[in-house]
Amino acid sequence: MSDGRCVGEGILKVDNFINHQMDPQLMEAMAEELARRFAAERPTKILTVEASGIAPAIMVGCRMQLPVVFAKKNKPSTMEGMLTTKVFSFTKNRDYDICVSGDYLRAGERVLFIDDFLANGNAAMGVLELIHKAGAECVGMGFLIEKGFQTGGNILREQGLHVESLAIVESLSDGKIVLR
Ligand code: 5GP
């Protein structure tokens, strides 16, 4: 509430503790809580998307003692056996490709997706597609901040996915942050 800033249409800037400067103690506490909420799902791997998902994902991986894989936003020419899909970026207002090597996402894996924000769920849906292409299973999706006034939360929960968000923003109207 004190450090978040509203910018533009429905975008919350949290650059002084998550997205630019990072608060490791808070990140650790958030990871501990996500690990607690997903322990019963018995994930075997954490998956995120570069770049802003990496910090929370690696903290959760550390806590749960699991490997962490981040989907890349540009297909590296040196990678073979890539799984790829298109994602619409809410903050940049354009499509981009995300990809992950089939070496690090395999059939039978129980994948926990971790990201900083859930907005319309485009990143999450792209990741779900990668998980399904690999023949793996998504056992949960954990977010630091969900914007409850956007559609992603409902779309994912209606699919029966186990979704957890540590903070849910009810509205950002008139530059005022209201938490649910
Ligand atoms: P979605 O794919 O759910 O529409 O948007 C989620 C992605 O967009 C997140 O990975 C996050 O990086 C970015 N994003 C969406 N909304 C916000 C926001 O309000 N603030 C910040 N900092 N990032 C956001």
Residues whose N, C-alpha, C, O or C-beta is under 5 A from the ligand:
A	BS01	5GP	G10 I11 L12 K13 V14 N19 S52 F88 F90 T91 D115 F117 L118 A119 N120 G121 N122 A123 A124 G152
